[in-house]
Amino acid sequence: ADTARVAAAEIVREDDDAPIVGNDDDDADVEAAELVVAEVNEFQDDKGRRIDGQQHRMYRRKNKVTNLWESSNTRTDHFDSIVHRAARLGLLKQDAASQRDVESSQHIRQQSAAFQQEAIVDSTENRYDSQSRLECHVLHLGAANGGTYYAHLFELKLLIEKHEGDEEVTPIQLTTPSPALIKAWVRHMRNERENKGKSIETWIGGVSATCKMYDKPHNYAGHFTDTFKRWKETDAELRAPAFCIAKDLPELYKACFGKNRWSDVKRIEVWSALLVQLAIMGRASCVTSYCPTWDDVEMPKTSGGFDSDGLPKFLTLVLHDWKHRSGDMRPYKILVRRNRLDVKYCPVHWILTLAKTRKHYGLAPTGKMFTWQFPCGTKKKEYSQKYRRALKRIFIIASKTPGFEYLAKCSSHSVRRSAALWANRSKIGRAGIMDIGRWNDLTTLFKYLSQGEAEIRSMQIEDSNWEDPICRVWVCGTVVLTPPIRNESF
């Protein structure tokens, strides 16, 4: 058994002897962008006050919108709005109730020392952003189609200019957008901008909150209750489409190892994480924020747990936490079996290969299994974002192959959905899939499985001798070792 463990740890294979490249050309643009950010860590505003990098970015957004409100300006993320800017300058009349609401937000103005105006904080950011999106749309429509609301925004702009020119101006009442204008805006966002129903509902809520601040409440979202519900269901079906393990996994392997300029160590870590995510049916956070650790990886304890080539038949991974977990917090042990059909899609092989690669660079296999800090000069980045970006790049590269264009729409959550369908095709029961993937929404899981079962039935009808191709690529053999508690919120 000891000899087998040593052989497994070394994993001496001919294809592992290739030199590991130290350059990561794919991240060159990202590093250049980070240097630009670093150069503006200290910046002076137009009044000579020194502000740091994060404050500078907020100041730049606010200043850009304030001074450059053009009809072509359709990029409104985190922008200021004319209405809220006029309110901060005291150009909108407020009744007693609204005044009390403003006075209760004194902490917002206390943060304005480093800005031209008060900072946009979390409590008001949604209102600023939502209102600015509506205003950009109305200004783009112009006076002919914008109606009275366009005239109101134009009047506020003139008042702001006069006030900043030290002229005496009289505050005016807030004019709320008409329901017809809101409906036209919703149609524009859905049909022309192709925004998601959930995002549109959030922005409509932000506009309603702005109106409520000045004691002119309008429940604009009430006009679209059924519409938003229908759009959410449609968006859920289009979001994160599943891919086929048997058909698409070989193409994803080519995209990871043969069609990009990543270093070998980055390829190994990304591919290992993808296979582990598939095996445990996890979210992207399961291999980033809540990643298993090397210290918790368990090898077989007897010689019978190793094959004749010295590789283990399985590895046991331990999850201590995951997204939305509550209730029982025991370590959750998941057994991942070796794939003997094809080593390219064997998570056990790639986990051990990753351990050997880390050893090659003098990094002991301790701590998180996937660190996302490649030893090639790349600066430290957010784990989750780095993995998602790498995975998306694999999908895009693979989609350039004729016949695989649909992979461009896949995302990191497509892995979790595809893993559920793959396990179902591997004859793992629904209760087992629920335990492995730790699902808390059984309705969504059963909807995924029903769609996959319908596709299999159609193939069997077309060909009575049809054999599932996953039997020649990779059959799911994951097992949960920790007895699950059914009333636990996964």
C-alpha positions in Angstrom: 0.0 0.0 0.0 2.9 2.4 0.8 4.5 1.7 -2.5 1.2 2.4 -4.3 0.7 5.7 -2.5 4.2 6.8 -3.5 3.5 5.9 -7.1 0.2 7.8 -7.0 1.8 10.9 -5.5 4.6 10.9 -8.2 2.3 10.2 -11.2 5.3 9.6 -13.5 3.9 9.8 -17.0 5.6 10.6 -20.3 3.1 13.5 -21.0 3.9 15.1 -17.7 7.6 15.6 -18.6 6.8 18.5 -21.0 8.2 21.8 -19.9 5.9 24.1 -18.1 5.8 27.6 -19.6 6.1 30.5 -17.3 4.5 33.2 -19.5 0.8 33.9 -19.3 0.2 36.1 -22.4 -3.6 36.0 -21.9 -3.4 38.1 -18.8 -1.1 40.8 -20.3 -4.0 43.2 -21.0 -5.4 42.7 -17.5 -2.1 43.4 -15.9 -1.8 46.6 -18.0 -5.2 47.7 -16.9 -4.2 47.1 -13.2 -1.1 49.3 -13.7 -3.4 52.1 -15.0 -5.5 51.8 -11.9 -2.4 51.8 -9.7 -1.2 55.0 -11.3 -4.4 56.9 -10.3 -4.3 55.7 -6.6 -3.6 59.3 -5.8 -5.6 61.9 -7.8 -6.6 65.5 -7.3 -10.1 66.7 -8.2 -10.9 70.0 -9.8 -10.6 71.8 -6.5 -7.1 70.3 -5.7 -8.3 67.8 -3.1 -6.4 64.5 -3.1 -8.6 61.4 -3.4 -7.6 57.7 -3.6 -8.2 55.3 -6.5 -11.6 54.1 -5.5 -12.9 57.6 -4.8 -11.4 58.7 -8.1 -13.4 56.2 -10.1 -16.6 57.3 -8.4 -15.8 60.9 -8.9 -15.1 60.2 -12.6 -18.4 58.6 -13.1 -20.3 61.4 -11.4 -18.4 64.1 -13.2 -18.8 62.5 -16.6 -22.6 62.3 -16.3 -23.0 65.8 -14.7 -21.0 67.5 -17.4 -21.7 65.3 -20.5 -25.4 64.5 -20.6 -25.6 63.7 -24.3 -28.2 61.7 -26.1 -25.6 59.2 -27.3 -24.6 58.4 -23.7 -26.3 55.1 -23.2 -23.8 53.5 -20.8 -25.5 54.2 -17.4 -23.9 51.8 -15.0 -23.4 53.5 -11.6 -24.1 56.9 -13.1 -25.5 59.9 -11.2 -28.9 61.3 -12.2 -30.2 64.8 -12.9 -33.0 64.4 -10.4 -30.8 63.3 -7.5 -28.2 65.9 -8.3 -30.8 68.6 -8.3 -32.2 67.3 -5.0 -28.7 67.4 -3.4 -28.4 71.0 -4.5 -31.8 71.9 -2.9 -33.5 72.6 -6.3 -36.5 70.3 -5.6 -39.3 71.2 -3.2 -39.9 68.7 -0.5 -42.7 68.4 2.0 -42.2 67.6 5.7 -42.1 63.8 5.3 -39.5 64.0 2.5 -37.4 66.4 4.5 -37.4 64.0 7.4 -36.2 61.3 5.1 -33.3 63.4 3.9 -32.3 64.5 7.4 -32.2 60.8 8.4 -29.5 60.3 5.8 -27.0 62.8 7.2 -24.3 60.1 7.1 -24.4 60.3 3.3 -23.3 63.9 3.3 -20.6 63.2 5.9 -18.8 61.1 3.3 -18.8 63.9 0.7 -15.6 65.6 1.9 -13.5 63.9 -0.8 -16.0 64.3 -3.6 -17.4 67.2 -5.6 -20.8 66.1 -4.3 -21.8 63.5 -1.7 -20.8 59.9 -2.4 -23.1 57.3 -3.8 -23.4 54.7 -1.1 -25.2 51.4 -1.0 -28.4 52.8 0.5 -29.0 55.1 -2.5 -26.9 53.5 -5.3 -29.9 51.6 -6.8 -32.0 54.8 -6.9 -29.2 56.8 -8.6 -28.5 54.0 -11.1 -32.2 53.3 -12.0 -33.1 57.0 -12.3 -30.1 57.7 -14.5 -31.1 54.8 -16.9 -34.6 56.3 -17.3 -33.2 59.8 -17.8 -30.7 58.6 -20.5 -33.6 56.9 -22.3 -35.7 60.1 -22.2 -32.9 62.4 -23.3 -32.2 60.0 -26.1 -35.9 60.3 -27.2 -35.6 64.1 -27.3 -38.3 66.7 -26.9 -40.6 65.2 -29.5 -41.0 61.8 -27.9 -39.9 62.5 -24.3 -42.9 64.7 -23.6 -43.3 66.6 -20.4 -40.7 64.5 -18.6 -38.1 65.5 -21.1 -39.0 69.2 -20.5 -38.8 68.6 -16.7 -35.3 67.1 -17.0 -34.2 70.0 -19.3 -35.5 72.5 -16.8 -33.6 70.8 -13.9 -30.4 70.9 -16.0 -30.8 74.6 -16.5 -31.4 75.1 -12.8 -28.3 73.1 -11.9 -26.1 75.2 -14.3 -27.5 78.5 -12.8 -27.0 77.3 -9.3 -23.4 76.3 -9.9 -23.0 79.7 -11.5 -23.9 81.3 -8.2 -27.3 82.5 -9.4 -30.3 82.6 -7.2 -32.8 80.0 -8.4 -36.3 78.9 -7.1 -36.8 75.2 -6.3 -39.5 73.4 -8.3 -41.7 70.5 -7.7 -40.7 67.0 -8.9 -42.5 65.8 -12.0 -43.0 62.0 -12.1 -42.8 60.0 -15.3 -46.1 58.9 -16.7 -47.1 55.2 -16.7 -47.1 55.3 -20.5 -43.5 56.5 -20.6 -42.5 53.8 -18.1 -44.2 51.2 -20.3 -42.4 52.4 -23.4 -39.1 52.3 -21.4 -39.8 48.7 -20.3 -40.5 47.7 -23.9 -37.3 49.4 -25.0 -35.2 47.6 -22.4 -36.7 44.2 -23.2 -37.0 44.3 -26.9 -34.0 46.5 -28.0 -31.6 46.3 -25.1 -32.5 42.6 -24.4 -32.3 43.1 -20.6 -33.3 40.4 -18.2 -36.7 40.6 -16.5 -35.2 40.7 -13.0 -32.9 43.6 -13.9 -35.8 45.6 -15.4 -37.9 45.0 -12.3 -35.0 46.3 -10.1 -34.7 49.5 -12.2 -38.4 50.1 -12.1 -38.3 49.8 -8.3 -35.5 52.3 -8.2 -37.6 54.9 -10.1 -40.5 54.2 -7.8 -38.3 54.8 -4.8 -37.1 58.1 -6.2 -40.7 59.3 -6.6 -41.5 58.1 -3.0 -38.7 60.2 -1.6 -40.7 63.3 -2.6 -44.0 62.0 -1.4 -45.2 61.2 -4.9 -45.4 57.4 -4.7 -46.1 55.4 -7.9 -46.1 51.6 -7.9 -44.9 51.3 -11.5 -44.0 47.7 -11.0 -47.7 46.9 -10.3 -48.4 47.3 -14.0 -46.0 44.5 -14.9 -46.5 41.9 -12.2 -47.6 39.1 -14.6 -45.1 40.3 -17.3 -42.1 40.2 -14.9 -43.1 36.7 -13.7 -43.3 35.4 -17.3 -40.0 37.0 -18.2 -38.2 35.5 -15.2 -39.4 32.0 -16.2 -38.2 32.6 -19.8 -34.8 34.0 -18.7 -34.3 31.1 -16.3 -34.6 28.7 -19.2 -32.2 30.7 -21.4 -29.6 31.3 -18.6 -26.7 28.9 -18.2 -27.7 26.3 -20.9 -26.4 22.8 -20.3 -23.8 21.1 -22.5 -23.3 17.4 -23.2 -20.5 15.6 -21.4 -20.1 13.0 -24.1 -20.1 15.5 -27.1 -18.8 18.7 -25.7 -16.2 17.8 -23.1 -13.6 16.6 -25.7 -14.0 20.0 -27.4 -13.6 21.8 -24.1 -10.4 19.8 -23.5 -9.0 21.0 -26.9 -9.9 24.5 -26.1 -8.1 24.4 -22.7 -4.9 22.7 -23.8 -4.5 23.3 -27.5 -6.2 26.5 -28.6 -5.1 29.2 -26.2 -1.8 30.7 -24.9 -2.1 29.9 -21.3 0.8 28.5 -19.4 0.7 24.8 -18.6 0.2 25.3 -14.9 -2.8 27.5 -15.6 -4.3 24.9 -18.0 -3.9 22.2 -15.4 -5.5 24.1 -12.6 -8.4 25.3 -14.7 -9.1 21.9 -16.1 -8.8 20.2 -12.7 -11.2 22.6 -11.2 -13.7 22.0 -14.1 -13.6 18.3 -13.6 -14.0 18.6 -9.8 -16.9 21.0 -10.2 -18.5 18.4 -12.5 -17.9 15.5 -10.2 -19.3 17.2 -7.1 -22.0 19.0 -9.1 -20.9 22.3 -7.6 -21.2 26.0 -8.2 -18.2 28.0 -9.2 -17.9 29.0 -5.6 -17.4 25.3 -4.6 -13.9 25.4 -6.3 -13.1 29.0 -5.3 -14.5 30.6 -2.2 -15.5 27.2 -0.6 -12.8 25.2 -2.2 -11.7 21.8 -0.7 -8.3 21.9 0.9 -5.3 19.6 0.3 -5.2 18.6 4.0 -8.7 17.2 3.8 -8.1 15.1 0.7 -8.3 11.4 1.7 -6.5 8.6 -0.2 -7.6 5.0 0.0 -6.5 3.4 3.3 -5.9 -0.1 2.0 -3.9 -1.5 -1.0 -7.3 -2.6 -2.5 -8.1 1.0 -3.1 -5.3 1.4 -5.7 -5.1 0.1 -9.3 -2.2 -1.9 -10.7 -0.6 1.3 -12.1 -0.4 2.8 -8.6 -3.2 5.4 -9.0 -6.0 5.4 -6.5 -9.4 4.2 -7.5 -11.0 7.2 -5.8 -10.3 10.3 -3.7 -12.4 11.7 -0.9 -13.0 15.4 -0.9 -14.4 17.3 2.0 -16.6 20.4 1.8 -16.9 22.4 5.0 -19.2 25.1 3.6 -21.0 26.2 0.5 -23.3 28.9 -0.7 -26.7 29.0 1.1 -25.7 26.3 3.6 -27.4 26.3 6.9 -28.4 23.8 9.6 -25.9 21.0 10.2 -22.3 22.1 9.6 -20.6 18.8 9.7 -17.8 18.2 7.1 -19.5 16.9 4.0 -17.4 14.1 2.4 -17.8 13.3 -1.3 -16.1 10.3 -2.9 -14.9 11.0 -6.5 -14.0 7.9 -8.5 -11.3 7.5 -11.1 -12.4 7.6 -14.8 -10.8 4.5 -16.4 -12.4 5.2 -19.8 -10.3 8.3 -20.6 -7.6 9.8 -18.5 -8.3 13.2 -20.0 -11.6 13.4 -18.2 -10.4 11.7 -14.9 -10.6 14.1 -11.9 -8.4 11.8 -9.8 -5.6 12.0 -12.3 -5.8 15.7 -12.7 -5.9 16.4 -8.9 -2.8 14.4 -8.5 -1.2 16.1 -11.5 -1.9 19.5 -10.0 -0.3 18.4 -6.8 2.8 17.3 -8.7 2.8 20.6 -10.6 2.7 22.6 -7.4 5.6 20.5 -6.1 7.5 21.3 -9.2 7.3 25.0 -8.4 8.2 24.5 -4.7 4.7 24.9 -3.5 3.6 22.3 -0.9 0.1 21.0 -1.5 -1.5 22.7 1.5 -4.3 25.1 1.9 -6.9 25.5 -0.8 -6.8 23.0 -3.6 -7.2 25.7 -6.2 -5.4 28.9 -5.4 -5.8 30.8 -8.7 -2.4 32.4 -8.1 -0.3 31.1 -10.9 3.5 31.4 -10.5 4.0 33.4 -13.7 3.9 37.0 -12.6 0.1 37.3 -12.4 -1.1 39.5 -9.6 -3.6 38.2 -7.1 -7.2 38.5 -8.2 -10.6 37.5 -6.8 -10.8 33.7 -6.9 -14.3 33.4 -8.2 -13.9 36.0 -11.0 -10.6 34.5 -12.2 -12.1 31.0 -12.5 -15.3 32.3 -14.2 -13.3 34.3 -16.7 -11.1 31.4 -17.5 -14.0 29.0 -17.9 -15.9 31.5 -20.1 -12.8 31.8 -22.3 -12.8 28.0 -22.8 -16.4 28.0 -23.8 -15.8 30.8 -26.3 -12.8 29.2 -27.9 -14.7 25.9 -28.2 -17.7 27.7 -29.8 -15.5 28.7 -32.7 -15.5 25.1 -33.9 -18.2 24.5 -36.5 -21.2 22.8 -34.9 -20.4 24.0 -31.3 -21.5 27.6 -31.6 -24.0 27.1 -28.8 -21.2 26.8 -26.2 -20.6 30.5 -26.4 -23.8 31.0 -24.2 -22.5 28.6 -21.5 -21.2 29.9 -18.2 -19.8 28.6 -14.9 -23.3 27.6 -13.8 -23.8 25.5 -16.9 -21.3 23.1 -15.3 -23.6 22.4 -12.4 -26.7 22.0 -14.6 -24.8 19.7 -17.0 -23.5 17.6 -14.2 -27.0 16.9 -12.9 -28.1 15.7 -16.4 -24.9 13.7 -16.7 -25.5 12.0 -13.3 -29.1 11.2 -14.3 -27.9 9.6 -17.5 -25.4 7.6 -15.4 -28.3 6.0 -13.6 -27.8 7.8 -10.3 -31.2 8.3 -8.6 -32.7 11.7 -8.0 -32.1 11.4 -4.3 -28.4 10.7 -4.9 -28.2 13.7 -7.3 -29.8 15.9 -4.7 -27.3 14.8 -2.1 -24.2 15.2 -4.3 -25.3 18.7 -5.7 -26.7 19.8 -2.3 -29.8 21.3 -4.0 -32.2 23.4 -2.1 -34.7 24.1 -4.9 -36.0 20.7 -5.9 -38.4 22.2 -8.5 -35.4 23.6 -10.5 -33.5 20.3 -10.2 -36.5 18.2 -11.4 -37.0 20.6 -14.2 -33.4 20.1 -15.4 -33.7 16.4 -15.2 -37.1 16.3 -17.0 -35.6 18.2 -19.9 -32.7 15.8 -20.1 -34.9 12.7 -19.9 -37.1 14.0 -22.7 -34.1 14.4 -25.0 -32.9 10.8 -24.2 -36.4 9.4 -24.9 -36.5 11.2 -28.3 -33.1 9.6 -29.2 -34.2 6.2 -28.2 -37.3 6.5 -30.3 -35.3 7.5 -33.3 -32.9 4.6 -32.9 -33.9 1.5 -31.1 -30.3 0.4 -30.8 -29.1 3.7 -29.4 -26.4 3.5 -26.7 -25.6 6.5 -24.5 -22.2 7.8 -25.6 -21.3 8.8 -22.0 -20.5 5.1 -21.5 -17.5 5.6 -23.7 -16.3 9.0 -22.2 -17.1 9.3 -18.5 -19.7 7.7 -16.3 -20.5 9.5 -13.0 -19.6 7.5 -9.9 -19.7 10.2 -7.2 -20.9 9.1 -3.8 -21.8 11.1 -0.7 -20.2 9.5 2.4 -21.7 11.9 4.9 -25.2 10.8 5.8 -27.4 13.7 4.7 -30.0 15.4 6.9 -33.1 15.8 4.7 -34.4 18.8 6.5 -31.1 20.6 6.1 -31.3 23.7 3.8 -28.8 22.8 1.1 
